[in-house]
Amino acid sequence: QVSELVQFLLVKDQKKIPIKRADMLKNVIREYKDASSEILNKAGRTLQEVFGMQLVEIDAKRHTYILINNLPRPEGEYLCKDKEKEKMGLLLVILSFIFMKGNSVKDSALWEFLRLLRVYPGKPHRVFGDVRKLVTEEFGRQKYLEITPIPLTDPPEFKYQWGPRAEKETSKKDVLNFVAKMQGKDPRFWASQHGEAEANL
Amino acid sequence: ENRESVLNSKSNRLTEALEEANKLFGGVSRAREAALDAQFLVIATNIGKEKASELHSEMSAFDSAAFAEDLLTFMGINRTEVEETDDSEDVPGGFLPTDAWQTVGEEATKYFRRAPTFHYMMGSFKSEPPVPKQRIERQKKASRGKAEQAMPAQLKRMEESQQEATEKEVERILRILQTHFENDPNTPISFFDFVIDPNSFARTVENMFHASFLIRDGLAKIKVDEDELPIIEPTKPSGRGEEESSAGARNQVVLSLDQKEWK
């Protein structure tokens, strides 16, 4: 059971959409439901010891899980497809913007910022295609971004924050370092963000 | 309505509106009006929150426009050339290279602890030739699991491309050998000169591997010259093919070469 669950998790993780415990029970654990938490724990240990990945519950109420990489950051080239890399680039830029602006931004503010980078919600992008879909649907479903509607706005507006996957896969300190590197400044230049990043560790 | 003007930090519109609402509420006697008043309060508080956050009271001022410029620089923007776009009114000129987002993406991967996406048999070496066909089949059977439902299309592609890669390499080596012979038909090449790559032991082994295919298929043959060193030459094309293959002794030779010898 354990190895079946491990395989199941690895394949399910391909799309980076959080995995529901219900799906695990239905597809793998099935009749062993009573031992489910033990099987899950063992699977988690296998993932850590064999693959260096951590199984993390990101929603205690809905019992959804993600896999993150628990190995020390590789020094050399990170092996993944170009398409994936480009998306990560866009994501990091968005996460940086959100953090530096106080952890929550309105959609209009975000798109106005992305315009400066030649990324437009209404225009198909040479690299990303339908960017609006990528940001709102894909990044949202993967839990990199948390997108919530602002009440009583007409037309409806949304606020963007970091999602639980972003919280686990990166950190405010890392993101601040990225911003600092891009701008050629010391991270302490932004005193309050720096303070928050340090406290967050 | 007029959300933007109310948001303007210099305006007192919000306060004025709240005061007016307060006054009006005094005259309210019906539930419907009270509900409207409540709705107004919700909107007012949201606006209030926004105003507060716009004061950046919690965060040190962050210049997003400068950040965007720095990102464009990092992506390798060429500011001397002006791009012909239809929306270039407020976007500063400059030509973004096609790998702009690749560059950012490459940097970005360092900041995430993303679990690599799991694929069966996704080789991580890009240019090295793959393992021989038999091993591919065996590995494929071993790794086939329940979850393989999603994988078959991808697996097929992998297998084909690996086969092709080997064949291509073998062909390439044959062509090199033949070209050399066209230029100088009477001097067979020393086998070692042919296969050894002075910079890479791994490459040397691969070359030997590919050369062995040529020999197996009868496209080249190895002889021993006067100095007892092996030499390799292409076999003459098919006219005498049958004769050659029946005459050609099927010998098995084990050539051992370790790193020390290679050096």
Boltz contact constraints between the chains, C-beta under 6 A:
constraints:
  - contact:
      token1: [A, 7]
      token2: [B, 145]
      max_distance: 6.0
  - contact:
      token1: [A, 7]
      token2: [B, 147]
      max_distance: 6.0
  - contact:
      token1: [A, 8]
      token2: [B, 147]
      max_distance: 6.0
  - contact:
      token1: [A, 10]
      token2: [B, 118]
      max_distance: 6.0
  - contact:
      token1: [A, 11]
      token2: [B, 147]
      max_distance: 6.0
  - contact:
      token1: [A, 14]
      token2: [B, 117]
      max_distance: 6.0
  - contact:
      token1: [A, 53]
      token2: [B, 115]
      max_distance: 6.0
  - contact:
      token1: [A, 67]
      token2: [B, 115]
      max_distance: 6.0
  - contact:
      token1: [A, 68]
      token2: [B, 113]
      max_distance: 6.0
  - contact:
      token1: [A, 68]
      token2: [B, 115]
      max_distance: 6.0
  - contact:
      token1: [A, 69]
      token2: [B, 113]
      max_distance: 6.0
  - contact:
      token1: [A, 69]
      token2: [B, 114]
      max_distance: 6.0
  - contact:
      token1: [A, 69]
      token2: [B, 115]
      max_distance: 6.0
  - contact:
      token1: [A, 78]
      token2: [B, 109]
      max_distance: 6.0
  - contact:
      token1: [A, 79]
      token2: [B, 124]
      max_distance: 6.0
  - contact:
      token1: [A, 85]
      token2: [B, 105]
      max_distance: 6.0
  - contact:
      token1: [A, 85]
      token2: [B, 106]
      max_distance: 6.0
  - contact:
      token1: [A, 86]
      token2: [B, 101]
      max_distance: 6.0
  - contact:
      token1: [A, 86]
      token2: [B, 105]
      max_distance: 6.0
  - contact:
      token1: [A, 88]
      token2: [B, 105]
      max_distance: 6.0
  - contact:
      token1: [A, 88]
      token2: [B, 108]
      max_distance: 6.0
  - contact:
      token1: [A, 88]
      token2: [B, 109]
      max_distance: 6.0
  - contact:
      token1: [A, 89]
      token2: [B, 101]
      max_distance: 6.0
  - contact:
      token1: [A, 89]
      token2: [B, 104]
      max_distance: 6.0
  - contact:
      token1: [A, 89]
      token2: [B, 105]
      max_distance: 6.0
  - contact:
      token1: [A, 89]
      token2: [B, 108]
      max_distance: 6.0
  - contact:
      token1: [A, 92]
      token2: [B, 108]
      max_distance: 6.0
  - contact:
      token1: [A, 92]
      token2: [B, 111]
      max_distance: 6.0
  - contact:
      token1: [A, 100]
      token2: [B, 62]
      max_distance: 6.0
  - contact:
      token1: [A, 102]
      token2: [B, 53]
      max_distance: 6.0
  - contact:
      token1: [A, 102]
      token2: [B, 58]
      max_distance: 6.0
  - contact:
      token1: [A, 102]
      token2: [B, 59]
      max_distance: 6.0
  - contact:
      token1: [A, 113]
      token2: [B, 64]
      max_distance: 6.0
  - contact:
      token1: [A, 116]
      token2: [B, 68]
      max_distance: 6.0
  - contact:
      token1: [A, 117]
      token2: [B, 68]
      max_distance: 6.0
  - contact:
      token1: [A, 127]
      token2: [B, 101]
      max_distance: 6.0
  - contact:
      token1: [A, 152]
      token2: [B, 42]
      max_distance: 6.0
  - contact:
      token1: [A, 152]
      token2: [B, 43]
      max_distance: 6.0
  - contact:
      token1: [A, 169]
      token2: [B, 112]
      max_distance: 6.0
  - contact:
      token1: [A, 169]
      token2: [B, 113]
      max_distance: 6.0
  - contact:
      token1: [A, 169]
      token2: [B, 114]
      max_distance: 6.0
  - contact:
      token1: [A, 170]
      token2: [B, 111]
      max_distance: 6.0
  - contact:
      token1: [A, 170]
      token2: [B, 112]
      max_distance: 6.0
  - contact:
      token1: [A, 174]
      token2: [B, 111]
      max_distance: 6.0
  - contact:
      token1: [A, 178]
      token2: [B, 111]
      max_distance: 6.0
  - contact:
      token1: [A, 182]
      token2: [B, 70]
      max_distance: 6.0
  - contact:
      token1: [A, 182]
      token2: [B, 71]
      max_distance: 6.0
  - contact:
      token1: [A, 182]
      token2: [B, 74]
      max_distance: 6.0
  - contact:
      token1: [A, 183]
      token2: [B, 70]
      max_distance: 6.0
  - contact:
      token1: [A, 190]
      token2: [B, 60]
      max_distance: 6.0
  - contact:
      token1: [A, 191]
      token2: [B, 60]
      max_distance: 6.0
  - contact:
      token1: [A, 192]
      token2: [B, 59]
      max_distance: 6.0
  - contact:
      token1: [A, 192]
      token2: [B, 60]
      max_distance: 6.0
  - contact:
      token1: [A, 193]
      token2: [B, 59]
      max_distance: 6.0
